[in-house]
Amino acid sequence: MRCIIARFPFDLVKSEVEQSMKGVKPEAITDASVIIGRKAYPVKQVGQIITGQDRRDFSTGEVIRALNRLGFTCRPTPAPTHPQDL
């Protein structure tokens, strides 16, 4: 699937995204996330790996749109936890 991320065209395939993320340890999720395989990754981490671009060069929304079109499940930013909930 062809998509534009940070003004650059990319031809993304679901199986290639899955392969790119194999063996990659998910970072802590503080923003939107995406489920790839059985792991949840921050959207920005996935975007950096699949595009090779710096995370500051693209928005979370651009990557979410592309990943949703490929069939991945994206989750919004988690609600902040309150100290009394811990």
N, C-alpha and C positions, 0 to 999 in steps of 0.2 A: 504494500500500500504506500502510495506516495503522500508525503506530508511535508509541511514547512515548519521548521523549528528554528527560531532566531534568524529568520530570513534565508535559511539554507534549505534546499530540498533534500529529503531523505526517502529512500525506498525501504520501508520497514516490513519485515515478515515476522509473524508471531513466533515461529520456531527459532528464528535467529535471535530474537530478543531473549527468549528463554535460554538459549545456548550461551549468550553473552553474560547472563547473570549466574550461570552455574559456577559454584565455587566462590561466589562473592558473598562476603559476610554482610548482612544488613546492618546499616547504621541505626542509631537511635531515631525513632520516629517523633518528630516535633511538628511536622507539617503534613500535607496530604501524603497518602501512601498508596501503593499498588501491590496486589497479590500476584506473585509469579511463582508458579509451582506451589509449594506449601509455605512460602515465606512472604512476609510483608516487608517491602522496601520503601524508603522515602522516594517520592517521585523524582526529586532533584538528583538523587544518587543514580537512579536508572537512566535519567536523561543524559547525565554526564557520560555514562558508560556507553550508551547506544549511539550518541552523537559525537563523542570525543571533544565536546565543547566545555568551556568553563561554566559552572553553574550560574554565574552572574549574567551569562549571555542569553539565557532563555527563561521564560516564565513557567511556573508550575502548570498553568492552564494550557499552554501549548503542548506539554508532554502528556497531560491528562487526556486531552482530546485525541492525540495520536494513539495512546495506549487503549483508550475506550474503543476506538475504531478497530483496533486489532483484536478486541474481545477480552481484554484484561479487566479485572475488577479494581476500580480505584475508590479509595475512601477519603472523605474530607479530613481536614485538620482535626485531631482529637481535642475534645473539650479539656480545658485546664483542670487539673486536679486541685482540690482545696485541701489545706493541711488537716482539717477536721475529718476528711474522707479517708485519710491514711490510717 
